[in-house]
Amino acid sequence: MERDLSLYRPNAGIALFNAEGKVWLGRRNLAEPPWQWQLPQGGMDEGEDPLDAAQRELFEETGIRSDKVRLLGSINEWLTYDYPPEVRDDPRFHKKRHLGQKQRWFAFEFLGMDSDFDLEAHGEIEFDTWRWAELSDLPNLIIPWKRPVYAAVVEAFTPFAR
């Protein structure tokens, strides 16, 4: 069955690979264990190009600017996930008008040094710490309702995980 993509919030996701082929993984600030880890991702502004959104989100969440990365590849179709009922029905959840998110994913090579990361570069702190991880480990670290998307990201971006 085809999904009505107009019911999903547009979002860009980033897999940032270091020279060893490991991917950058952030621990979500204030998230409860055990599902705190994820790749940088965030909403697209109205009319924003997906690649531009990915570069903006990368800076906002990690402090890394576009001159410190090189585009390796992307997933050209939308990947979607639904918010579970407990998230969608929570009155504090301001995005509840969407069924979930539709995401465009980009793989970048990191050209800088670990000291370039600044999790406080943007006023709203998304992650409280980070680490390099094996791409293949991601689905087991991610909140269960995002796992099918992360499995697709792992499959698509495995060539970049040396």
N, CA, C and O atoms as a GROMACS GRO file, in nm:
protein
  648
    1MET      N    1   0.085  -0.118   0.000
    1MET     CA    2   0.000   0.000   0.000
    1MET      C    3   0.089   0.125   0.000
    1MET      O    4   0.184   0.134   0.077
    2GLU      N    5   0.056   0.218  -0.086
    2GLU     CA    6   0.132   0.342  -0.100
    2GLU      C    7   0.096   0.438   0.014
    2GLU      O    8  -0.021   0.456   0.046
    3ARG      N    9   0.199   0.500   0.073
    3ARG     CA   10   0.176   0.596   0.181
    3ARG      C   11   0.147   0.734   0.123
    3ARG      O   12   0.203   0.772   0.020
    4ASP      N   13   0.060   0.809   0.188
    4ASP     CA   14   0.035   0.948   0.152
    4ASP      C   15   0.143   1.032   0.216
    4ASP      O   16   0.134   1.064   0.335
    5LEU      N   17   0.246   1.068   0.140
    5LEU     CA   18   0.361   1.139   0.195
    5LEU      C   19   0.327   1.278   0.248
    5LEU      O   20   0.404   1.335   0.324
    6SER      N   21   0.212   1.333   0.209
    6SER     CA   22   0.174   1.465   0.261
    6SER      C   23   0.141   1.459   0.411
    6SER      O   24   0.134   1.563   0.476
    7LEU      N   25   0.122   1.339   0.465
    7LEU     CA   26   0.092   1.322   0.607
    7LEU      C   27   0.217   1.310   0.694
    7LEU      O   28   0.208   1.294   0.815
    8TYR      N   29   0.335   1.319   0.630
    8TYR     CA   30   0.462   1.301   0.700
    8TYR      C   31   0.543   1.430   0.696
    8TYR      O   32   0.547   1.501   0.596
    9ARG      N   33   0.608   1.460   0.808
    9ARG     CA   34   0.692   1.578   0.819
    9ARG      C   35   0.823   1.556   0.742
    9ARG      O   36   0.890   1.456   0.766
   10PRO      N   37   0.860   1.647   0.650
   10PRO     CA   38   0.986   1.630   0.577
   10PRO      C   39   1.107   1.652   0.667
   10PRO      O   40   1.108   1.742   0.751
   11ASN      N   41   1.207   1.570   0.647
   11ASN     CA   42   1.321   1.564   0.737
   11ASN      C   43   1.444   1.521   0.657
   11ASN      O   44   1.432   1.449   0.558
   12ALA      N   45   1.561   1.566   0.700
   12ALA     CA   46   1.687   1.524   0.638
   12ALA      C   47   1.770   1.452   0.743
   12ALA      O   48   1.777   1.494   0.859
   13GLY      N   49   1.833   1.343   0.703
   13GLY     CA   50   1.918   1.266   0.793
   13GLY      C   51   2.060   1.258   0.737
   13GLY      O   52   2.081   1.261   0.616
   14ILE      N   53   2.156   1.247   0.827
   14ILE     CA   54   2.296   1.251   0.790
   14ILE      C   55   2.371   1.134   0.850
   14ILE      O   56   2.362   1.108   0.970
   15ALA      N   57   2.446   1.062   0.766
   15ALA     CA   58   2.544   0.964   0.811
   15ALA      C   59   2.680   1.025   0.781
   15ALA      O   60   2.718   1.041   0.665
   16LEU      N   61   2.754   1.058   0.885
   16LEU     CA   62   2.884   1.124   0.874
   16LEU      C   63   2.993   1.021   0.902
   16LEU      O   64   3.002   0.970   1.014
   17PHE      N   65   3.075   0.991   0.802
   17PHE     CA   66   3.178   0.888   0.813
   17PHE      C   67   3.315   0.949   0.834
   17PHE      O   68   3.351   1.048   0.771
   18ASN      N   69   3.393   0.888   0.924
   18ASN     CA   70   3.531   0.933   0.943
   18ASN      C   71   3.623   0.854   0.849
   18ASN      O   72   3.576   0.769   0.773
   19ALA      N   73   3.752   0.882   0.856
   19ALA     CA   74   3.850   0.818   0.768
   19ALA      C   75   3.856   0.666   0.788
   19ALA      O   76   3.898   0.594   0.697
   20GLU      N   77   3.817   0.617   0.905
   20GLU     CA   78   3.817   0.473   0.932
   20GLU      C   79   3.687   0.405   0.889
   20GLU      O   80   3.673   0.284   0.905
   21GLY      N   81   3.593   0.482   0.834
   21GLY     CA   82   3.467   0.425   0.790
   21GLY      C   83   3.364   0.409   0.900
   21GLY      O   84   3.262   0.344   0.880
   22LYS      N   85   3.390   0.469   1.015
   22LYS     CA   86   3.291   0.466   1.124
   22LYS      C   87   3.198   0.587   1.108
   22LYS      O   88   3.234   0.687   1.047
   23VAL      N   89   3.081   0.574   1.166
   23VAL     CA   90   2.979   0.677   1.152
   23VAL      C   91   2.960   0.750   1.284
   23VAL      O   92   2.971   0.691   1.391
   24TRP      N   93   2.932   0.880   1.275
   24TRP     CA   94   2.911   0.965   1.392
   24TRP      C   95   2.774   0.934   1.451
   24TRP      O   96   2.674   0.928   1.379
   25LEU      N   97   2.770   0.914   1.581
   25LEU     CA   98   2.647   0.879   1.651
   25LEU      C   99   2.633   0.969   1.772
   25LEU      O  100   2.725   0.979   1.853
   26GLY      N  101   2.518   1.035   1.786
   26GLY     CA  102   2.495   1.123   1.898
   26GLY      C  103   2.396   1.065   1.998
   26GLY      O  104   2.303   0.994   1.961
   27ARG      N  105   2.418   1.098   2.126
   27ARG     CA  106   2.324   1.058   2.231
   27ARG      C  107   2.229   1.175   2.253
   27ARG      O  108   2.271   1.285   2.291
   28ARG      N  109   2.100   1.151   2.230
   28ARG     CA  110   2.000   1.256   2.238
   28ARG      C  111   1.993   1.312   2.380
   28ARG      O  112   1.980   1.239   2.478
   29ASN      N  113   2.003   1.443   2.387
   29ASN     CA  114   1.996   1.515   2.513
   29ASN      C  115   1.860   1.489   2.578
   29ASN      O  116   1.756   1.504   2.514
   30LEU      N  117   1.862   1.451   2.703
   30LEU     CA  118   1.741   1.430   2.785
   30LEU      C  119   1.659   1.307   2.746
   30LEU      O  120   1.551   1.288   2.800
   31ALA      N  121   1.708   1.224   2.654
   31ALA     CA  122   1.634   1.103   2.618
   31ALA      C  123   1.657   0.996   2.723
   31ALA      O  124   1.764   0.989   2.784
   32GLU      N  125   1.556   0.914   2.742
   32GLU     CA  126   1.567   0.808   2.842
   32GLU      C  127   1.631   0.683   2.781
   32GLU      O  128   1.604   0.649   2.666
   33PRO      N  129   1.715   0.614   2.859
   33PRO     CA  130   1.776   0.490   2.810
   33PRO      C  131   1.668   0.386   2.782
   33PRO      O  132   1.559   0.396   2.839
   34PRO      N  133   1.693   0.290   2.699
   34PRO     CA  134   1.820   0.264   2.634
   34PRO      C  135   1.830   0.322   2.493
   34PRO      O  136   1.935   0.310   2.430
   35TRP      N  137   1.725   0.383   2.440
   35TRP     CA  138   1.720   0.423   2.299
   35TRP      C  139   1.756   0.570   2.281
   35TRP      O  140   1.675   0.648   2.229
   36GLN      N  141   1.874   0.609   2.325
   36GLN     CA  142   1.914   0.750   2.321
   36GLN      C  143   1.994   0.787   2.197
   36GLN      O  144   2.008   0.905   2.167
   37TRP      N  145   2.046   0.690   2.125
   37TRP     CA  146   2.142   0.717   2.018
   37TRP      C  147   2.073   0.731   1.883
   37TRP      O  148   1.976   0.661   1.854
   38GLN      N  149   2.126   0.823   1.801
   38GLN     CA  150   2.078   0.835   1.664
   38GLN      C  151   2.176   0.918   1.583
   38GLN      O  152   2.267   0.981   1.637
   39LEU      N  153   2.157   0.916   1.452
   39LEU     CA  154   2.234   1.000   1.362
   39LEU      C  155   2.171   1.139   1.360
   39LEU      O  156   2.055   1.155   1.396
   40PRO      N  157   2.248   1.241   1.320
   40PRO     CA  158   2.189   1.374   1.308
   40PRO      C  159   2.073   1.372   1.208
   40PRO      O  160   2.083   1.311   1.101
   41GLN      N  161   1.967   1.439   1.242
   41GLN     CA  162   1.851   1.450   1.153
   41GLN      C  163   1.766   1.566   1.201
   41GLN      O  164   1.770   1.603   1.318
   42GLY      N  165   1.689   1.622   1.111
   42GLY     CA  166   1.600   1.729   1.152
   42GLY      C  167   1.510   1.774   1.039
   42GLY      O  168   1.529   1.740   0.923
   43GLY      N  169   1.410   1.851   1.078
   43GLY     CA  170   1.308   1.895   0.985
   43GLY      C  171   1.358   1.989   0.878
   43GLY      O  172   1.453   2.065   0.897
   44MET      N  173   1.291   1.981   0.764
   44MET     CA  174   1.320   2.071   0.652
   44MET      C  175   1.226   2.190   0.660
   44MET      O  176   1.108   2.176   0.691
   45ASP      N  177   1.280   2.306   0.631
   45ASP     CA  178   1.197   2.426   0.622
   45ASP      C  179   1.117   2.422   0.492
   45ASP      O  180   1.156   2.355   0.397
   46GLU      N  181   1.006   2.493   0.488
   46GLU     CA  182   0.922   2.501   0.369
   46GLU      C  183   1.007   2.540   0.248
   46GLU      O  184   1.074   2.644   0.250
   47GLY      N  185   1.003   2.457   0.144
   47GLY     CA  186   1.075   2.486   0.021
   47GLY      C  187   1.225   2.464   0.025
   47GLY      O  188   1.294   2.490  -0.074
   48GLU      N  189   1.278   2.417   0.139
   48GLU     CA  190   1.422   2.398   0.152
   48GLU      C  191   1.467   2.274   0.074
   48GLU      O  192   1.400   2.170   0.077
   49ASP      N  193   1.578   2.286   0.004
   49ASP     CA  194   1.638   2.174  -0.066
   49ASP      C  195   1.685   2.070   0.036
   49ASP      O  196   1.744   2.107   0.137
   50PRO      N  197   1.661   1.940   0.012
   50PRO     CA  198   1.701   1.839   0.110
   50PRO      C  199   1.850   1.840   0.145
   50PRO      O  200   1.886   1.823   0.262
   51LEU      N  201   1.938   1.860   0.047
   51LEU     CA  202   2.082   1.864   0.076
   51LEU      C  203   2.116   1.986   0.162
   51LEU      O  204   2.196   1.976   0.254
   52ASP      N  205   2.055   2.100   0.131
   52ASP     CA  206   2.076   2.220   0.213
   52ASP      C  207   2.028   2.196   0.356
   52ASP      O  208   2.093   2.238   0.452
   53ALA      N  209   1.914   2.128   0.369
   53ALA     CA  210   1.860   2.098   0.502
   53ALA      C  211   1.956   2.006   0.578
   53ALA      O  212   1.979   2.025   0.698
   54ALA      N  213   2.013   1.907   0.509
   54ALA     CA  214   2.106   1.815   0.574
   54ALA      C  215   2.229   1.891   0.624
   54ALA      O  216   2.275   1.867   0.735
   55GLN      N  217   2.282   1.980   0.543
   55GLN     CA  218   2.400   2.056   0.584
   55GLN      C  219   2.368   2.151   0.700
   55GLN      O  220   2.449   2.168   0.790
   56ARG      N  221   2.251   2.211   0.697
   56ARG     CA  222   2.209   2.299   0.807
   56ARG      C  223   2.193   2.219   0.936
   56ARG      O  224   2.242   2.260   1.041
   57GLU      N  225   2.125   2.105   0.927
   57GLU     CA  226   2.104   2.021   1.045
   57GLU      C  227   2.237   1.969   1.100
   57GLU      O  228   2.256   1.961   1.221
   58LEU      N  229   2.329   1.933   1.010
   58LEU     CA  230   2.459   1.886   1.055
   58LEU      C  231   2.528   1.993   1.138
   58LEU      O  232   2.586   1.963   1.243
   59PHE      N  233   2.523   2.117   1.093
   59PHE     CA  234   2.583   2.224   1.171
   59PHE      C  235   2.508   2.246   1.303
   59PHE      O  236   2.570   2.255   1.409
   60GLU      N  237   2.376   2.253   1.298
   60GLU     CA  238   2.298   2.281   1.418
   60GLU      C  239   2.318   2.175   1.526
   60GLU      O  240   2.320   2.207   1.644
   61GLU      N  241   2.334   2.049   1.486
   61GLU     CA  242   2.341   1.941   1.583
   61GLU      C  243   2.483   1.900   1.622
   61GLU      O  244   2.504   1.843   1.729
   62THR      N  245   2.581   1.931   1.535
   62THR     CA  246   2.718   1.887   1.564
   62THR      C  247   2.821   2.000   1.562
   62THR      O  248   2.933   1.983   1.609
   63GLY      N  249   2.784   2.116   1.507
   63GLY     CA  250   2.878   2.226   1.492
   63GLY      C  251   2.966   2.215   1.369
   63GLY      O  252   3.054   2.299   1.349
   64ILE      N  253   2.944   2.115   1.286
   64ILE     CA  254   3.028   2.093   1.168
   64ILE      C  255   2.967   2.165   1.048
   64ILE      O  256   2.851   2.144   1.013
   65ARG      N  257   3.047   2.251   0.986
   65ARG     CA  258   3.004   2.326   0.867
   65ARG      C  259   3.035   2.247   0.740
   65ARG      O  260   3.112   2.151   0.741
   66SER      N  261   2.972   2.290   0.631
   66SER     CA  262   2.982   2.217   0.504
   66SER      C  263   3.124   2.212   0.448
   66SER      O  264   3.153   2.124   0.367
   67ASP      N  265   3.214   2.302   0.488
   67ASP     CA  266   3.351   2.296   0.438
   67ASP      C  267   3.432   2.185   0.505
   67ASP      O  268   3.546   2.160   0.465
   68LYS      N  269   3.377   2.120   0.605
   68LYS     CA  270   3.445   2.010   0.676
   68LYS      C  271   3.391   1.873   0.633
   68LYS      O  272   3.426   1.771   0.692
   69VAL      N  273   3.307   1.871   0.528
   69VAL     CA  274   3.250   1.746   0.481
   69VAL      C  275   3.252   1.740   0.328
   69VAL      O  276   3.261   1.842   0.260
   70ARG      N  277   3.245   1.618   0.279
   70ARG     CA  278   3.233   1.594   0.135
   70ARG      C  279   3.119   1.496   0.114
   70ARG      O  280   3.113   1.392   0.180
   71LEU      N  281   3.030   1.528   0.022
   71LEU     CA  282   2.916   1.441  -0.006
   71LEU      C  283   2.964   1.310  -0.068
   71LEU      O  284   3.038   1.310  -0.167
   72LEU      N  285   2.922   1.200  -0.010
   72LEU     CA  286   2.955   1.067  -0.061
   72LEU      C  287   2.840   1.007  -0.141
   72LEU      O  288   2.863   0.939  -0.241
   73GLY      N  289   2.718   1.032  -0.098
   73GLY     CA  290   2.602   0.975  -0.164
   73GLY      C  291   2.474   1.010  -0.092
   73GLY      O  292   2.475   1.078   0.010
   74SER      N  293   2.363   0.963  -0.147
   74SER     CA  294   2.234   0.990  -0.085
   74SER      C  295   2.136   0.878  -0.120
   74SER      O  296   2.160   0.797  -0.210
   75ILE      N  297   2.028   0.876  -0.046
   75ILE     CA  298   1.914   0.789  -0.077
   75ILE      C  299   1.810   0.882  -0.140
   75ILE      O  300   1.760   0.973  -0.074
   76ASN      N  301   1.779   0.860  -0.265
   76ASN     CA  302   1.699   0.957  -0.340
   76ASN      C  303   1.549   0.946  -0.320
   76ASN      O  304   1.475   1.034  -0.365
   77GLU      N  305   1.503   0.841  -0.255
   77GLU     CA  306   1.360   0.833  -0.227
   77GLU      C  307   1.336   0.864  -0.078
   77GLU      O  308   1.428   0.860   0.004
   78TRP      N  309   1.213   0.896  -0.048
   78TRP     CA  310   1.175   0.922   0.092
   78TRP      C  311   1.170   0.791   0.168
   78TRP      O  312   1.112   0.693   0.121
   79LEU      N  313   1.230   0.789   0.286
   79LEU     CA  314   1.212   0.679   0.381
   79LEU      C  315   1.119   0.730   0.489
   79LEU      O  316   1.135   0.843   0.536
   80THR      N  317   1.023   0.650   0.530
   80THR     CA  318   0.925   0.698   0.627
   80THR      C  319   0.920   0.610   0.751
   80THR      O  320   0.950   0.491   0.747
   81TYR      N  321   0.882   0.674   0.860
   81TYR     CA  322   0.845   0.599   0.979
   81TYR      C  323   0.728   0.670   1.045
   81TYR      O  324   0.713   0.792   1.035
   82ASP      N  325   0.645   0.590   1.111
   82ASP     CA  326   0.529   0.643   1.183
   82ASP      C  327   0.566   0.664   1.329
   82ASP      O  328   0.639   0.586   1.388
   83TYR      N  329   0.513   0.771   1.386
   83TYR     CA  330   0.525   0.789   1.530
   83TYR      C  331   0.432   0.687   1.597
   83TYR      O  332   0.321   0.666   1.549
   84PRO      N  333   0.476   0.625   1.704
   84PRO     CA  334   0.386   0.534   1.775
   84PRO      C  335   0.275   0.614   1.844
   84PRO      O  336   0.291   0.734   1.868
   85PRO      N  337   0.163   0.549   1.875
   85PRO     CA  338   0.050   0.622   1.935
   85PRO      C  339   0.087   0.701   2.060
   85PRO      O  340   0.036   0.811   2.080
   86GLU      N  341   0.174   0.645   2.145
   86GLU     CA  342   0.207   0.717   2.268
   86GLU      C  343   0.281   0.848   2.240
   86GLU      O  344   0.277   0.940   2.322
   87VAL      N  345   0.348   0.857   2.127
   87VAL     CA  346   0.415   0.982   2.089
   87VAL      C  347   0.315   1.075   2.021
   87VAL      O  348   0.304   1.192   2.056
   88ARG      N  349   0.242   1.022   1.924
   88ARG     CA  350   0.148   1.103   1.846
   88ARG      C  351   0.037   1.161   1.934
   88ARG      O  352  -0.011   1.271   1.906
   89ASP      N  353  -0.004   1.090   2.037
   89ASP     CA  354  -0.116   1.134   2.120
   89ASP      C  355  -0.073   1.220   2.238
   89ASP      O  356  -0.159   1.276   2.307
   90ASP      N  357   0.055   1.233   2.263
   90ASP     CA  358   0.104   1.313   2.375
   90ASP      C  359   0.078   1.461   2.346
   90ASP      O  360   0.129   1.513   2.247
   91PRO      N  361  -0.001   1.531   2.430
   91PRO     CA  362  -0.034   1.672   2.402
   91PRO      C  363   0.089   1.763   2.402
   91PRO      O  364   0.083   1.874   2.348
   92ARG      N  365   0.199   1.719   2.462
   92ARG     CA  366   0.320   1.801   2.461
   92ARG      C  367   0.396   1.789   2.329
   92ARG      O  368   0.489   1.867   2.304
   93PHE      N  369   0.359   1.695   2.247
   93PHE     CA  370   0.430   1.670   2.122
   93PHE      C  371   0.374   1.760   2.014
   93PHE      O  372   0.266   1.735   1.961
   94HIS      N  373   0.448   1.866   1.981
   94HIS     CA  374   0.396   1.969   1.890
   94HIS      C  375   0.386   1.924   1.745
   94HIS      O  376   0.325   1.995   1.665
   95LYS      N  377   0.443   1.812   1.709
   95LYS     CA  378   0.437   1.767   1.570
   95LYS      C  379   0.330   1.659   1.551
   95LYS      O  380   0.332   1.587   1.451
   96LYS      N  381   0.240   1.646   1.643
   96LYS     CA  382   0.146   1.535   1.638
   96LYS      C  383   0.051   1.539   1.519
   96LYS      O  384  -0.016   1.440   1.491
   97ARG      N  385   0.046   1.651   1.449
   97ARG     CA  386  -0.041   1.658   1.332
   97ARG      C  387   0.011   1.570   1.218
   97ARG      O  388  -0.061   1.545   1.121
   98HIS      N  389   0.135   1.523   1.229
   98HIS     CA  390   0.194   1.433   1.129
   98HIS      C  391   0.186   1.289   1.177
   98HIS      O  392   0.193   1.262   1.297
   99LEU      N  393   0.172   1.198   1.084
   99LEU     CA  394   0.174   1.056   1.119
   99LEU      C  395   0.315   1.010   1.157
   99LEU      O  396   0.332   0.914   1.232
  100GLY      N  397   0.414   1.081   1.103
  100GLY     CA  398   0.553   1.044   1.126
  100GLY      C  399   0.642   1.136   1.045
  100GLY      O  400   0.610   1.252   1.021
  101GLN      N  401   0.755   1.082   1.003
  101GLN     CA  402   0.848   1.161   0.925
  101GLN      C  403   0.880   1.091   0.794
  101GLN      O  404   0.883   0.968   0.786
  102LYS      N  405   0.903   1.173   0.690
  102LYS     CA  406   0.959   1.124   0.565
  102LYS      C  407   1.098   1.186   0.556
  102LYS      O  408   1.114   1.306   0.574
  103GLN      N  409   1.196   1.101   0.530
  103GLN     CA  410   1.334   1.145   0.540
  103GLN      C  411   1.411   1.121   0.411
  103GLN      O  412   1.396   1.018   0.344
  104ARG      N  413   1.494   1.218   0.378
  104ARG     CA  414   1.596   1.203   0.274
  104ARG      C  415   1.729   1.191   0.347
  104ARG      O  416   1.758   1.272   0.435
  105TRP      N  417   1.809   1.092   0.312
  105TRP     CA  418   1.934   1.062   0.381
  105TRP      C  419   2.055   1.091   0.294
  105TRP      O  420   2.054   1.066   0.173
  106PHE      N  421   2.160   1.145   0.358
  106PHE     CA  422   2.284   1.181   0.291
  106PHE      C  423   2.402   1.124   0.368
  106PHE      O  424   2.404   1.123   0.491
  107ALA      N  425   2.500   1.076   0.293
  107ALA     CA  426   2.625   1.028   0.352
  107ALA      C  427   2.734   1.130   0.320
  107ALA      O  428   2.749   1.172   0.205
  108PHE      N  429   2.808   1.169   0.422
  108PHE     CA  430   2.918   1.264   0.408
  108PHE      C  431   3.045   1.202   0.464
  108PHE      O  432   3.041   1.122   0.558
  109GLU      N  433   3.157   1.240   0.406
  109GLU     CA  434   3.287   1.209   0.463
  109GLU      C  435   3.330   1.328   0.548
  109GLU      O  436   3.323   1.442   0.503
  110PHE      N  437   3.372   1.301   0.670
  110PHE     CA  438   3.419   1.406   0.761
  110PHE      C  439   3.564   1.437   0.730
  110PHE      O  440   3.648   1.346   0.731
  111LEU      N  441   3.596   1.563   0.703
  111LEU     CA  442   3.730   1.605   0.664
  111LEU      C  443   3.805   1.677   0.776
  111LEU      O  444   3.921   1.715   0.760
  112GLY      N  445   3.738   1.695   0.889
  112GLY     CA  446   3.798   1.770   0.999
  112GLY      C  447   3.860   1.680   1.104
  112GLY      O  448   3.895   1.565   1.079
  113MET      N  449   3.872   1.738   1.224
  113MET     CA  450   3.925   1.667   1.340
  113MET      C  451   3.814   1.654   1.445
  113MET      O  452   3.720   1.734   1.446
  114ASP      N  453   3.827   1.554   1.531
  114ASP     CA  454   3.725   1.534   1.635
  114ASP      C  455   3.703   1.661   1.718
  114ASP      O  456   3.591   1.685   1.764
  115SER      N  457   3.806   1.740   1.737
  115SER     CA  458   3.793   1.863   1.817
  115SER      C  459   3.706   1.968   1.748
  115SER      O  460   3.670   2.068   1.811
  116ASP      N  461   3.670   1.948   1.620
  116ASP     CA  462   3.584   2.043   1.549
  116ASP      C  463   3.438   2.033   1.593
  116ASP      O  464   3.360   2.125   1.570
  117PHE      N  465   3.401   1.922   1.656
  117PHE     CA  466   3.261   1.906   1.696
  117PHE      C  467   3.228   1.998   1.812
  117PHE      O  468   3.304   2.009   1.909
  118ASP      N  469   3.114   2.065   1.801
  118ASP     CA  470   3.067   2.157   1.904
  118ASP      C  471   2.916   2.136   1.919
  118ASP      O  472   2.837   2.192   1.843
  119LEU      N  473   2.878   2.056   2.017
  119LEU     CA  474   2.737   2.021   2.035
  119LEU      C  475   2.654   2.140   2.084
  119LEU      O  476   2.531   2.131   2.088
  120GLU      N  477   2.719   2.248   2.120
  120GLU     CA  478   2.650   2.368   2.166
  120GLU      C  479   2.654   2.481   2.064
  120GLU      O  480   2.627   2.596   2.097
  121ALA      N  481   2.690   2.450   1.939
  121ALA     CA  482   2.702   2.552   1.834
  121ALA      C  483   2.570   2.622   1.806
  121ALA      O  484   2.568   2.739   1.768
  122HIS      N  485   2.462   2.551   1.824
  122HIS     CA  486   2.329   2.605   1.799
  122HIS      C  487   2.259   2.619   1.935
  122HIS      O  488   2.291   2.545   2.028
  123GLY      N  489   2.169   2.710   1.947
  123GLY     CA  490   2.104   2.736   2.075
  123GLY      C  491   2.032   2.616   2.134
  123GLY      O  492   2.029   2.600   2.256
  124GLU      N  493   1.976   2.533   2.050
  124GLU     CA  494   1.901   2.416   2.097
  124GLU      C  495   1.992   2.294   2.089
  124GLU      O  496   2.028   2.249   1.980
  125ILE      N  497   2.030   2.239   2.203
  125ILE     CA  498   2.123   2.127   2.207
  125ILE      C  499   2.047   1.997   2.184
  125ILE      O  500   1.957   1.960   2.259
  126GLU      N  501   2.085   1.928   2.077
  126GLU     CA  502   2.020   1.801   2.041
  126GLU      C  503   2.088   1.682   2.108
  126GLU      O  504   2.021   1.590   2.155
  127PHE      N  505   2.223   1.685   2.113
  127PHE     CA  506   2.298   1.573   2.167
  127PHE      C  507   2.385   1.619   2.283
  127PHE      O  508   2.438   1.730   2.281
  128ASP      N  509   2.399   1.533   2.386
  128ASP     CA  510   2.484   1.570   2.500
  128ASP      C  511   2.622   1.505   2.494
  128ASP      O  512   2.712   1.545   2.568
  129THR      N  513   2.640   1.406   2.407
  129THR     CA  514   2.770   1.346   2.381
  129THR      C  515   2.762   1.273   2.248
  129THR      O  516   2.654   1.261   2.189
  130TRP      N  517   2.875   1.225   2.201
  130TRP     CA  518   2.878   1.156   2.073
  130TRP      C  519   2.992   1.055   2.072
  130TRP      O  520   3.078   1.054   2.161
  131ARG      N  521   2.992   0.968   1.968
  131ARG     CA  522   3.099   0.871   1.950
  131ARG      C  523   3.098   0.823   1.805
  131ARG      O  524   3.000   0.841   1.733
  132TRP      N  525   3.208   0.762   1.765
  132TRP     CA  526   3.215   0.695   1.636
  132TRP      C  527   3.169   0.551   1.656
  132TRP      O  528   3.203   0.488   1.756
  133ALA      N  529   3.091   0.500   1.562
  133ALA     CA  530   3.035   0.365   1.576
  133ALA      C  531   3.040   0.293   1.442
  133ALA      O  532   3.057   0.354   1.337
  134GLU      N  533   3.026   0.162   1.448
  134GLU     CA  534   3.015   0.082   1.327
  134GLU      C  535   2.875   0.104   1.268
  134GLU      O  536   2.775   0.100   1.340
  135LEU      N  537   2.869   0.127   1.139
  135LEU     CA  538   2.740   0.149   1.073
  135LEU      C  539   2.646   0.031   1.098
  135LEU      O  540   2.527   0.051   1.123
  136SER      N  541   2.698  -0.090   1.092
  136SER     CA  542   2.614  -0.208   1.109
  136SER      C  543   2.552  -0.219   1.247
  136SER      O  544   2.455  -0.293   1.265
  137ASP      N  545   2.606  -0.147   1.346
  137ASP     CA  546   2.551  -0.152   1.482
  137ASP      C  547   2.428  -0.064   1.500
  137ASP      O  548   2.354  -0.079   1.597
  138LEU      N  549   2.405   0.029   1.407
  138LEU     CA  550   2.300   0.130   1.427
  138LEU      C  551   2.161   0.075   1.455
  138LEU      O  552   2.099   0.119   1.552
  139PRO      N  553   2.108  -0.018   1.376
  139PRO     CA  554   1.969  -0.060   1.402
  139PRO      C  555   1.945  -0.108   1.544
  139PRO      O  556   1.836  -0.088   1.598
  140ASN      N  557   2.043  -0.171   1.607
  140ASN     CA  558   2.023  -0.220   1.744
  140ASN      C  559   2.032  -0.110   1.849
  140ASN      O  560   1.994  -0.132   1.964
  141LEU      N  561   2.081   0.007   1.812
  141LEU     CA  562   2.094   0.117   1.907
  141LEU      C  563   1.980   0.217   1.898
  141LEU      O  564   1.965   0.302   1.986
  142ILE      N  565   1.899   0.206   1.795
  142ILE     CA  566   1.797   0.305   1.762
  142ILE      C  567   1.663   0.265   1.822
  142ILE      O  568   1.630   0.147   1.834
  143ILE      N  569   1.586   0.365   1.860
  143ILE     CA  570   1.451   0.340   1.911
  143ILE      C  571   1.376   0.249   1.813
  143ILE      O  572   1.383   0.272   1.692
  144PRO      N  573   1.307   0.148   1.860
  144PRO     CA  574   1.252   0.046   1.771
  144PRO      C  575   1.168   0.096   1.654
  144PRO      O  576   1.175   0.039   1.546
  145TRP      N  577   1.090   0.200   1.672
  145TRP     CA  578   1.004   0.243   1.562
  145TRP      C  579   1.078   0.316   1.451
  145TRP      O  580   1.019   0.346   1.347
  146LYS      N  581   1.207   0.346   1.470
  146LYS     CA  582   1.289   0.404   1.362
  146LYS      C  583   1.379   0.300   1.295
  146LYS      O  584   1.448   0.331   1.198
  147ARG      N  585   1.379   0.178   1.345
  147ARG     CA  586   1.473   0.077   1.297
  147ARG      C  587   1.461   0.042   1.149
  147ARG      O  588   1.565   0.025   1.084
  148PRO      N  589   1.342   0.031   1.092
  148PRO     CA  590   1.337   0.000   0.947
  148PRO      C  591   1.406   0.107   0.862
  148PRO      O  592   1.471   0.074   0.762
  149VAL      N  593   1.394   0.232   0.900
  149VAL     CA  594   1.463   0.339   0.826
  149VAL      C  595   1.614   0.323   0.843
  149VAL      O  596   1.688   0.332   0.746
  150TYR      N  597   1.659   0.299   0.965
  150TYR     CA  598   1.802   0.283   0.989
  150TYR      C  599   1.858   0.159   0.918
  150TYR      O  600   1.972   0.160   0.874
  151ALA      N  601   1.780   0.054   0.908
  151ALA     CA  602   1.824  -0.064   0.834
  151ALA      C  603   1.842  -0.029   0.686
  151ALA      O  604   1.937  -0.077   0.624
  152ALA      N  605   1.754   0.052   0.631
  152ALA     CA  606   1.768   0.096   0.492
  152ALA      C  607   1.890   0.185   0.474
  152ALA      O  608   1.959   0.177   0.372
  153VAL      N  609   1.917   0.270   0.572
  153VAL     CA  610   2.035   0.358   0.568
  153VAL      C  611   2.162   0.272   0.572
  153VAL      O  612   2.256   0.296   0.496
  154VAL      N  613   2.164   0.173   0.660
  154VAL     CA  614   2.280   0.084   0.669
  154VAL      C  615   2.302   0.013   0.536
  154VAL      O  616   2.414   0.008   0.486
  155GLU      N  617   2.196  -0.040   0.477
  155GLU     CA  618   2.209  -0.110   0.350
  155GLU      C  619   2.262  -0.018   0.240
  155GLU      O  620   2.351  -0.056   0.164
  156ALA      N  621   2.207   0.102   0.231
  156ALA     CA  622   2.247   0.195   0.125
  156ALA      C  623   2.389   0.248   0.142
  156ALA      O  624   2.460   0.269   0.044
  157PHE      N  625   2.430   0.271   0.267
  157PHE     CA  626   2.558   0.338   0.292
  157PHE      C  627   2.671   0.245   0.334
  157PHE      O  628   2.781   0.292   0.365
  158THR      N  629   2.647   0.114   0.334
  158THR     CA  630   2.752   0.019   0.368
  158THR      C  631   2.879   0.039   0.284
  158THR      O  632   2.989   0.021   0.338
  159PRO      N  633   2.871   0.074   0.156
  159PRO     CA  634   2.995   0.094   0.080
  159PRO      C  635   3.086   0.203   0.138
  159PRO      O  636   3.206   0.202   0.111
  160PHE      N  637   3.032   0.294   0.216
  160PHE     CA  638   3.113   0.401   0.274
  160PHE      C  639   3.173   0.362   0.408
  160PHE      O  640   3.257   0.435   0.461
  161ALA      N  641   3.132   0.249   0.462
  161ALA     CA  642   3.185   0.200   0.591
  161ALA      C  643   3.298   0.102   0.560
  161ALA      O  644   3.278  -0.019   0.553
  162ARG      N  645   3.416   0.156   0.542
  162ARG     CA  646   3.532   0.076   0.500
  162ARG      C  647   3.562  -0.037   0.598
  162ARG      O  648   3.656  -0.114   0.577
   0.00000   0.00000   0.00000
